[in-house]
Amino acid sequence: MTASKERAVQMRLDGRSYDQIAKACDISLERAFQWIREGARLPSPKEVAQVERAIQLGRLDRMLLVAIEVAEDGGLDVDARLKAVAQVVSVSARQAKLLGLDAPERLIAAMASLEEAPEEQRTPAKAAEVMRRAFGLVGPATDTGDIVAHGEEQNDL
């Protein structure tokens, strides 16, 4: 990395705005964004989501172990064990959702709704819209073909 890029990254770490960085380095605002993104080696939103998913799955695994132990503890009263069983089901459902295990069911339901639509509405664009809604994705497809999830930023910064 060049000294100019290192300086730009350091300025950003010091709290300077992109506009201030661009002016100080005599570059365009777009170039300042590019230099910071490259220099800071920031993870993409997809990489951040993968890490967060792994953290959540680890927490759910620990919760599941506790709930299973309680559910199987013959020394506890029936109500306590039934509550633990409900927690096992709830945690397992959340794990399945995070892992995408229910996706085939949503896909089948989405395709059925598309097949029921009038012929003139069965377009590729309509199919894409149905699929985005089926999987909880509401944003437009990006230029890379990825669909942006609700609330997810399209850029790295």
Secondary structure, DSSP 4 states (H G I P E B T S, - for coil): --HHHHHHHHHHHTT--HHHHHHHHT--HHHHHHHHHHHHTPPPHHHHHHHHHHHHHHHHHHHHHHHHHHHH-TTS-HHHHHHHHHHHHHHHHHHHHHHTTTHHHHHHHHHHHHHHS-GGG--HHHHHHHHHHHTT--SPB-TTSPBPPTT--SS--
